Amino acid sequence: MKIWNFYYSGIYYGSLRASEKGVQHTSLDPETGEKRDWEELPGDNLYRRLSNRDIRALFLMLGELSALSADGKERFSSSDGGVFSRRHAAGEYEAEWSGAQTAYIERNRKYVRDLLSRDGELYAVLMPGRDYTAVLVQDGMEAYTPLKCWDALYPAENPEFREAAENRPHVRFLGSFRVETADHEFLATDVYLPAGKEGPFPAVLVRTPYGKKNGKEQYFRFVQRGYAVVLQDVRGREDSTGAWRPNYYEVEDGRDTLAWIAAQSWSDQKIAMTGGSYLGYVQWAAAASGSPYLKAMLSSVCAGSAFVDVPRRGGTFCSGMLAWGFAMTEQRMRADLMVRDDWDEVLEIRPLGDIPEKALGHAVPFLDEWFSHRDEDAFWKRSSWQAAWRETEQRTGRKIEVPALIMSGWFDDNGMGTTEALELVRSYAPGNYKAILGPWMHSGNANYDLHGVFLGERALRYDMDVQCFAWLERFLRGREIPLTDTAVEYYTLSENRWKTADAWPLPAAEELSLYLQADGSLQKTAPSLPGQNAYDYDPAHPAVHIIDLSENELEVPEDYTEEEKRADVMVYSTEVLTEPLTVTGDMTAVLYLSSDCPDTDLIVHITDVDETGRSVKLADGMLSVRYRGGFDRPELMKPGEVYKIRIRTTKLSNCFLAGHRLRFTVTSSAKNFIFPNCNTGEGYDSREQRIAHNVIHTGGDFPSRIILRLE
């Protein structure tokens, strides 16, 4: 009978085998260290919670997947290598074969299950995620999987690491504590320590608004490698006291929590933080406090300041944030409130302050605050960790430099937060930051296809957790780790390969300006004569930002071919490219606008148009024109006057292939992403609406253009 072993971040958690009833397992309980007897595997199990996959169903499917492996062997029996793709009963797979080894990637699924086979026999299933890889592997075949990546970090010839691997410490729950803040609120905090080990320990801190016990098992891997783990509910959430005001108290509360950890007898005062999204935001906020105890960050898809990132990107109000906002309206997270079939009706409610009562049946204090603060005033500025960082440096006269491993993707809806992080670390000493930028959405390193767009067979990585642990080993334990040497690793779409660089933006990048022409083309030279393209923007009939609001992913690539046929979308395209053009970095749109209304929005897209005419959005940017001089300095337009507008886009790396065209579009709305600007001067929150006659000026004194960074 075959035994299959389950590993998470290189750590063994249990074994599975077939039984008369289905699947049996024996596991190493991380909280007791005991090896359980063989028993039937329930549907809800630790393996599922760690990997985000139904491991029981997967195990029962191994026979069908093995048949796929045998089919691959037959197809390649007379070849020296190659690729084939097919739909199978167990899923849709694409395979690449070399020698005796065949690797299969799973297409068109979130949280993929990639396969490895040898001589036609399936022996491993690989399950990557944002900062982990889980592996289900036939007993004895571990060395033929990415598990071998851990050997360089924890070499078996080192007695300390060998002993740790053979006698993995289990997790001791020290207890729940109430960490008092400077203003006398109490943050509910759980502490886990390596059992049977003597401290003090370096610590890994997680601060979350989603419940410190929710998914706690994923952090046990740190304890099992000798770190203390501290899990905390942020202020106003779950078991912590105080008012829940997203992003508002995190600098001070992060500082107070770090000081509390440093004062504990089990702490060696070297602390790292980890987590993504809001859990990434709180890391940069804590670092901005200037705490001397924070020694490293594992920052995934971190949220940024409100007007650069969400919820107020470019001065608009991000309606796409409502799914998340609804889930956070009670003391404990309610993910079910994100899924609705009436989002179109909800987004039509005005004034916005009526949305909580009409859609949820009760007031929501933090949403009321968000709706009532129109401009970037003191309320919003307090939520900017970048501004707090610089204020702390100015006040103390000391530079903040917390070594940061930064992970994000081209389609991350908090990607602008990562852009802000990359701006801060640009002044770091070499080796103190590393960025890994992939072709991923906010949920991360988990799928090869996004909304019908194939990201390439190399899009996912199996070493994200190895990179994270290498960062901790280097900056909390002082080990020299070669894995951390490269400053930037990034993935270029269409080339489908990972590249390295010494810094971000790429130091050797060449700027290219493509100028908008009145005939709808993009050229390398500006028109000598003035021209214009005019359109009417009606807030009652906005252009659509193509997303599924309940998915809670705002920046996915999509086919905008039909949307670009709208009369209120201005389209500018290059000629068909005769050679590849690789664009890497963020871009800047410089537009000259006039309008007959006092205010309007501008939304720009960068798309890749293939030989069939399919236009896929890869990057975007937006700005409420009233904030062209600064988010804290609104200024309405005068009818007919021409204004220079600069818009920074999201970042990407894409090779526009020969035969394709690069396209740039301009419009004034993005339904689902942002609430429509009413064009009256009241911004996004008014029952009164006007149709705006907007004009994009080109050439002469008004050289509208898009500035690209080329490799």
ZAMARGU-4260 file (C-alpha; in steps of 0.2 Angstrom, whole numbers, plus 5000, padded with zeros to 4 digits):
<rodrens>
0) 5000/5000/5000 | 5007/5017/4995 | 5010/5030/5008 | 5009/5048/5004 | 5017/5062/5015
5) 5010/5079/5017 | 5023/5094/5020 | 5019/5112/5023 | 5034/5124/5020 | 5046/5109/5021
10) 5039/5103/5037 | 5031/5085/5039 | 5013/5086/5045 | 5006/5068/5042 | 5004/5053/5030
15) 4989/5047/5020 | 4984/5030/5013 | 4969/5022/5005 | 4956/5013/5016 | 4940/5004/5013
20) 4930/5019/5018 | 4941/5031/5008 | 4957/5039/5016 | 4966/5036/5032 | 4979/5047/5039
25) 4992/5048/5053 | 4998/5065/5058 | 5011/5073/5069 | 5000/5085/5080 | 5009/5102/5080
30) 5002/5107/5097 | 5007/5091/5106 | 5021/5083/5096 | 5012/5066/5096 | 5010/5054/5082
35) 4992/5049/5080 | 4987/5032/5076 | 4979/5029/5058 | 4962/5035/5057 | 4949/5040/5044
40) 4953/5058/5037 | 4938/5070/5040 | 4933/5082/5027 | 4938/5097/5038 | 4957/5093/5042
45) 4973/5102/5045 | 4980/5098/5028 | 4965/5108/5020 | 4967/5122/5032 | 4985/5124/5028
50) 4985/5121/5009 | 4968/5129/5004 | 4964/5113/4995 | 4953/5098/4998 | 4966/5086/5002
55) 4954/5071/5005 | 4946/5074/4988 | 4963/5076/4980 | 4969/5060/4987 | 4954/5051/4981
60) 4958/5058/4964 | 4975/5051/4963 | 4970/5037/4952 | 4963/5048/4939 | 4979/5059/4940
65) 4990/5044/4938 | 4981/5040/4922 | 4985/5057/4916 | 5004/5053/4920 | 5003/5037/4910
70) 4995/5046/4895 | 5010/5059/4896 | 5023/5045/4895 | 5014/5037/4880 | 5014/5054/4871
75) 5032/5058/4874 | 5039/5040/4872 | 5047/5044/4855 | 5051/5062/4858 | 5065/5071/4867
80) 5054/5083/4876 | 5039/5094/4873 | 5022/5101/4878 | 5005/5095/4877 | 4988/5101/4884
85) 4972/5092/4888 | 4957/5092/4898 | 4955/5077/4910 | 4942/5071/4922 | 4953/5077/4936
90) 4956/5094/4929 | 4964/5104/4914 | 4983/5101/4913 | 4997/5106/4903 | 5013/5095/4903
95) 5031/5097/4899 | 5042/5082/4898 | 5061/5080/4900 | 5069/5063/4901 | 5060/5052/4913
100) 5052/5067/4922 | 5035/5075/4917 | 5029/5091/4926 | 5010/5096/4924 | 5003/5113/4928
105) 4985/5114/4932 | 4975/5127/4921 | 4960/5137/4924 | 4959/5134/4943 | 4963/5145/4958
110) 4974/5136/4970 | 4981/5124/4958 | 4987/5106/4960 | 5003/5104/4950 | 5009/5086/4947
115) 5026/5078/4945 | 5028/5060/4938 | 5043/5049/4934 | 5042/5036/4920 | 5024/5038/4919
120) 5020/5036/4938 | 5013/5051/4948 | 5023/5054/4963 | 5019/5072/4969 | 5006/5085/4970
125) 5013/5103/4972 | 5001/5116/4980 | 5009/5134/4980 | 5001/5149/4988 | 5005/5167/4992
130) 5020/5163/5004 | 5020/5144/5006 | 5020/5128/4996 | 5012/5112/5002 | 5018/5095/4995
135) 5009/5078/4994 | 5022/5066/4989 | 5025/5047/4989 | 5035/5041/5003 | 5053/5041/4998
140) 5052/5053/4983 | 5054/5069/4993 | 5071/5072/4985 | 5063/5074/4968 | 5052/5088/4973
145) 5054/5107/4978 | 5056/5100/4996 | 5075/5099/4991 | 5075/5119/4991 | 5075/5118/5010
150) 5092/5109/5010 | 5102/5124/5006 | 5094/5134/5020 | 5094/5120/5033 | 5108/5108/5027
155) 5106/5090/5034 | 5125/5089/5037 | 5123/5103/5051 | 5119/5093/5067 | 5108/5107/5073
160) 5097/5107/5058 | 5097/5088/5057 | 5092/5086/5075 | 5078/5099/5073 | 5071/5090/5057
165) 5071/5073/5066 | 5064/5080/5082 | 5053/5095/5076 | 5048/5105/5092 | 5029/5105/5094
170) 5020/5121/5098 | 5017/5126/5116 | 5003/5138/5119 | 5009/5150/5132 | 4992/5159/5134
175) 4981/5174/5129 | 4987/5191/5135 | 4980/5209/5135 | 4993/5221/5129 | 4989/5238/5135
180) 4992/5253/5123 | 4998/5270/5127 | 4979/5276/5128 | 4974/5262/5139 | 4965/5250/5126
185) 4969/5232/5127 | 4975/5221/5112 | 4970/5203/5113 | 4986/5193/5110 | 4991/5174/5109
190) 5008/5168/5111 | 5015/5151/5105 | 5033/5145/5109 | 5043/5130/5104 | 5040/5117/5117
195) 5055/5108/5125 | 5066/5122/5120 | 5075/5135/5131 | 5073/5153/5126 | 5074/5167/5123
200) 5068/5166/5106 | 5067/5178/5091 | 5048/5182/5088 | 5037/5183/5073 | 5022/5195/5075
205) 5006/5194/5066 | 4993/5208/5069 | 4976/5205/5061 | 4958/5212/5059 | 4952/5194/5054
210) 4953/5185/5070 | 4970/5179/5078 | 4963/5161/5079 | 4958/5161/5061 | 4971/5151/5052
215) 4983/5151/5067 | 4990/5134/5061 | 4999/5142/5046 | 5010/5151/5058 | 5015/5135/5068
220) 5029/5132/5055 | 5038/5147/5062 | 5037/5139/5080 | 5043/5123/5073 | 5058/5131/5066
225) 5062/5139/5083 | 5053/5156/5083 | 5041/5162/5095 | 5024/5167/5087 | 5013/5181/5093
230) 4996/5183/5085 | 4986/5198/5089 | 4968/5206/5086 | 4970/5224/5081 | 4961/5237/5090
235) 4942/5236/5089 | 4942/5218/5082 | 4938/5201/5089 | 4943/5201/5107 | 4953/5218/5107
240) 4945/5234/5115 | 4943/5251/5107 | 4935/5257/5091 | 4938/5249/5074 | 4944/5262/5063
245) 4954/5254/5049 | 4972/5260/5047 | 4970/5273/5060 | 4979/5267/5076 | 4992/5255/5068
250) 5008/5265/5070 | 5006/5267/5089 | 4998/5250/5092 | 5012/5242/5083 | 5025/5251/5093
255) 5017/5247/5109 | 5015/5228/5104 | 5034/5227/5099 | 5039/5235/5116 | 5028/5222/5125
260) 5036/5208/5116 | 5053/5214/5119 | 5050/5215/5138 | 5045/5197/5139 | 5057/5184/5147
265) 5055/5172/5132 | 5060/5186/5119 | 5077/5190/5113 | 5071/5207/5107 | 5073/5203/5089
270) 5056/5203/5081 | 5050/5201/5063 | 5032/5203/5056 | 5023/5194/5043 | 5007/5194/5033
275) 4998/5201/5018 | 4986/5214/5014 | 4980/5223/5030 | 4993/5211/5039 | 5006/5219/5027
280) 5000/5237/5031 | 5002/5235/5049 | 5020/5230/5047 | 5025/5246/5038 | 5015/5256/5051
285) 5024/5247/5065 | 5041/5251/5056 | 5035/5269/5054 | 5035/5271/5073 | 5054/5269/5073
290) 5053/5254/5086 | 5071/5247/5088 | 5064/5230/5091 | 5057/5227/5073 | 5072/5218/5064
295) 5063/5211/5048 | 5047/5212/5038 | 5039/5198/5027 | 5028/5210/5017 | 5015/5202/5006
300) 5003/5213/4995 | 5003/5227/5008 | 4990/5240/5008 | 4996/5258/5006 | 4990/5276/5009
305) 4972/5279/5006 | 4973/5291/4991 | 4987/5282/4982 | 4980/5264/4986 | 4962/5260/4991
310) 4949/5266/4997 | 4952/5283/4989 | 4963/5279/4974 | 4967/5295/4965 | 4954/5304/4975
315) 4940/5294/4969 | 4930/5282/4981 | 4933/5264/4977 | 4916/5256/4977 | 4926/5239/4974
320) 4931/5241/4993 | 4913/5238/4999 | 4914/5219/4998 | 4928/5220/5011 | 4920/5234/5020
325) 4904/5224/5022 | 4914/5209/5029 | 4922/5220/5042 | 4906/5229/5049 | 4904/5218/5064
330) 4916/5214/5078 | 4921/5198/5070 | 4923/5196/5051 | 4908/5191/5041 | 4915/5184/5024
335) 4897/5180/5019 | 4893/5198/5018 | 4904/5200/5003 | 4894/5189/4992 | 4878/5198/4985
340) 4868/5197/4970 | 4862/5215/4971 | 4878/5224/4970 | 4872/5235/4955 | 4858/5241/4966
345) 4869/5244/4981 | 4881/5254/4971 | 4867/5266/4965 | 4862/5271/4983 | 4865/5290/4986
350) 4870/5298/4997 | 4884/5286/5000 | 4880/5288/5019 | 4864/5279/5016 | 4872/5263/5010
355) 4875/5254/5027 | 4857/5256/5033 | 4849/5252/5016 | 4861/5237/5012 | 4865/5230/5029
360) 4851/5237/5040 | 4862/5246/5052 | 4875/5260/5054 | 4893/5257/5051 | 4904/5270/5060
365) 4920/5268/5050 | 4911/5269/5033 | 4902/5284/5039 | 4919/5292/5043 | 4926/5287/5026
370) 4911/5294/5017 | 4911/5311/5027 | 4930/5315/5024 | 4930/5321/5006 | 4948/5327/5004
375) 4965/5321/5011 | 4963/5329/5028 | 4971/5325/5045 | 4959/5310/5046 | 4966/5302/5030
380) 4984/5307/5032 | 4985/5298/5049 | 4982/5282/5039 | 4998/5285/5028 | 5012/5274/5035
385) 5024/5282/5022 | 5020/5299/5029 | 5022/5293/5047 | 5039/5285/5042 | 5045/5301/5036
390) 5038/5311/5050 | 5047/5300/5063 | 5063/5301/5053 | 5062/5320/5053 | 5057/5321/5072
395) 5071/5309/5078 | 5084/5313/5066 | 5087/5294/5063 | 5084/5284/5047 | 5072/5270/5048
400) 5079/5255/5039 | 5069/5238/5043 | 5075/5225/5031 | 5060/5220/5020 | 5056/5206/5009
405) 5042/5213/4998 | 5031/5202/4988 | 5017/5207/4976 | 5010/5205/4959 | 5006/5215/4944
410) 4987/5212/4947 | 4987/5215/4965 | 4973/5227/4970 | 4985/5234/4984 | 4999/5235/4971
415) 5000/5254/4974 | 5004/5250/4992 | 5019/5240/4987 | 5024/5254/4975 | 5025/5265/4991
420) 5035/5252/5000 | 5047/5251/4985 | 5049/5270/4986 | 5054/5269/5004 | 5067/5255/5002
425) 5076/5263/4988 | 5087/5272/5000 | 5091/5256/5010 | 5109/5249/5011 | 5112/5235/4998
430) 5105/5219/5004 | 5092/5226/5016 | 5078/5224/5004 | 5072/5211/4992 | 5057/5212/4980
435) 5048/5197/4972 | 5035/5204/4959 | 5025/5191/4950 | 5010/5190/4938 | 4998/5188/4952
440) 4982/5195/4959 | 4980/5200/4977 | 4977/5182/4983 | 4995/5179/4976 | 5005/5164/4969
445) 4991/5152/4966 | 4984/5152/4948 | 4991/5152/4930 | 4975/5159/4923 | 4966/5175/4928
450) 4950/5179/4920 | 4954/5169/4904 | 4972/5177/4903 | 4986/5164/4903 | 5000/5170/4913
455) 5013/5157/4907 | 5019/5140/4913 | 5032/5148/4924 | 5020/5160/4933 | 5020/5151/4950
460) 5035/5148/4962 | 5037/5134/4974 | 5050/5144/4985 | 5041/5158/4992 | 5042/5151/5009
465) 5060/5147/5007 | 5063/5165/5003 | 5054/5170/5019 | 5063/5159/5031 | 5079/5164/5023
470) 5075/5182/5027 | 5071/5178/5045 | 5087/5167/5047 | 5098/5181/5040 | 5090/5196/5050
475) 5085/5187/5066 | 5098/5174/5068 | 5113/5183/5059 | 5116/5169/5046 | 5123/5173/5029
480) 5110/5166/5016 | 5114/5167/4998 | 5095/5166/4993 | 5093/5184/4999 | 5107/5192/4988
485) 5097/5197/4973 | 5088/5214/4976 | 5073/5211/4964 | 5066/5196/4955 | 5052/5199/4943
490) 5042/5190/4930 | 5039/5196/4912 | 5023/5192/4904 | 5023/5184/4887 | 5041/5180/4889
495) 5035/5169/4903 | 5051/5170/4913 | 5059/5177/4929 | 5072/5190/4929 | 5083/5199/4941
500) 5088/5217/4944 | 5099/5227/4956 | 5085/5239/4961 | 5067/5245/4957 | 5063/5254/4946
505) 5076/5245/4934 | 5092/5256/4935 | 5095/5253/4916 | 5077/5256/4911 | 5075/5268/4896
510) 5061/5280/4896 | 5050/5281/4880 | 5036/5293/4877 | 5022/5288/4866 | 5012/5303/4860
515) 4993/5303/4858 | 4988/5308/4840 | 4971/5315/4836 | 4969/5300/4823 | 4969/5288/4838
520) 4987/5282/4835 | 5002/5282/4847 | 5018/5289/4840 | 5036/5292/4846 | 5035/5310/4840
525) 5022/5323/4846 | 5011/5331/4833 | 5017/5348/4828 | 4999/5354/4826 | 4986/5354/4840
530) 4972/5342/4839 | 4959/5335/4851 | 4947/5320/4854 | 4931/5324/4863 | 4919/5313/4872
535) 4903/5315/4883 | 4904/5306/4900 | 4887/5303/4907 | 4888/5297/4925 | 4871/5288/4923
540) 4879/5277/4910 | 4897/5274/4916 | 4910/5263/4907 | 4913/5246/4916 | 4928/5240/4926
545) 4926/5222/4922 | 4927/5212/4939 | 4916/5201/4950 | 4913/5212/4965 | 4910/5197/4976
550) 4927/5190/4971 | 4935/5205/4980 | 4949/5206/4967 | 4949/5224/4959 | 4964/5223/4947
555) 4963/5207/4937 | 4967/5207/4918 | 4952/5207/4907 | 4947/5208/4889 | 4941/5226/4886
560) 4938/5224/4867 | 4920/5228/4868 | 4921/5242/4881 | 4933/5251/4870 | 4920/5252/4857
565) 4910/5264/4868 | 4909/5282/4862 | 4916/5289/4879 | 4932/5278/4878 | 4946/5287/4869
570) 4957/5273/4861 | 4976/5276/4855 | 4986/5262/4848 | 5003/5259/4841 | 5006/5252/4824
575) 5007/5233/4823 | 5024/5230/4832 | 5038/5222/4820 | 5049/5217/4835 | 5045/5214/4853
580) 5044/5229/4865 | 5046/5225/4884 | 5039/5237/4896 | 5044/5235/4915 | 5039/5247/4929
585) 5025/5259/4932 | 5020/5272/4919 | 5015/5290/4919 | 5001/5297/4908 | 5003/5316/4905
590) 4986/5322/4898 | 4980/5339/4893 | 4961/5341/4897 | 4947/5353/4896 | 4929/5351/4901
595) 4913/5361/4902 | 4911/5354/4920 | 4920/5360/4936 | 4926/5342/4940 | 4927/5325/4932
600) 4938/5309/4933 | 4951/5302/4921 | 4954/5283/4920 | 4968/5276/4909 | 4972/5259/4904
605) 4987/5250/4896 | 4981/5235/4886 | 4990/5222/4875 | 4981/5220/4858 | 4985/5203/4850
610) 4983/5198/4831 | 4965/5195/4833 | 4961/5212/4840 | 4958/5206/4858 | 4963/5220/4870
615) 4968/5214/4887 | 4970/5227/4901 | 4987/5225/4910 | 4989/5241/4920 | 4978/5256/4925
620) 4978/5273/4934 | 4965/5286/4939 | 4963/5303/4946 | 4949/5315/4951 | 4954/5330/4941
625) 4950/5342/4956 | 4966/5334/4965 | 4978/5338/4951 | 4988/5349/4962 | 4987/5338/4977
630) 4974/5327/4987 | 4973/5340/5001 | 4971/5355/4988 | 4955/5352/4978 | 4953/5365/4964
635) 4938/5365/4952 | 4941/5368/4934 | 4935/5383/4924 | 4925/5379/4908 | 4936/5378/4892
640) 4953/5380/4901 | 4966/5367/4897 | 4974/5358/4912 | 4989/5347/4913 | 4985/5331/4922
645) 4998/5317/4928 | 4992/5300/4932 | 5003/5286/4939 | 4998/5269/4934 | 5000/5252/4942
650) 5017/5243/4938 | 5020/5228/4927 | 5032/5219/4916 | 5026/5213/4899 | 5033/5209/4882
655) 5022/5216/4869 | 5026/5203/4855 | 5029/5206/4837 | 5012/5206/4828 | 5004/5214/4844
660) 5000/5233/4847 | 5001/5243/4863 | 4985/5252/4867 | 4982/5267/4879 | 4964/5272/4883
665) 4956/5286/4892 | 4939/5288/4899 | 4930/5295/4914 | 4922/5281/4924 | 4925/5263/4930
670) 4909/5256/4937 | 4912/5243/4950 | 4929/5250/4954 | 4924/5268/4958 | 4908/5278/4961
675) 4905/5289/4946 | 4910/5307/4947 | 4894/5317/4945 | 4904/5331/4937 | 4895/5345/4947
680) 4909/5348/4959 | 4902/5337/4972 | 4913/5322/4967 | 4906/5305/4969 | 4892/5308/4981
685) 4878/5318/4974 | 4860/5314/4967 | 4863/5328/4955 | 4872/5323/4939 | 4879/5332/4924
690) 4885/5326/4907 | 4903/5332/4905 | 4909/5336/4888 | 4928/5332/4890 | 4942/5335/4878
695) 4959/5327/4877 | 4971/5339/4868 | 4985/5332/4858 | 5000/5341/4850 | 5006/5358/4849
700) 5007/5366/4866 | 4997/5351/4873 | 5008/5335/4870 | 4998/5322/4879 | 5008/5306/4881
705) 5011/5290/4890 | 5029/5288/4897 | 5035/5270/4897 | 5050/5262/4905 | 5058/5249/4893
710) 5071/5236/4897
</rodrens>
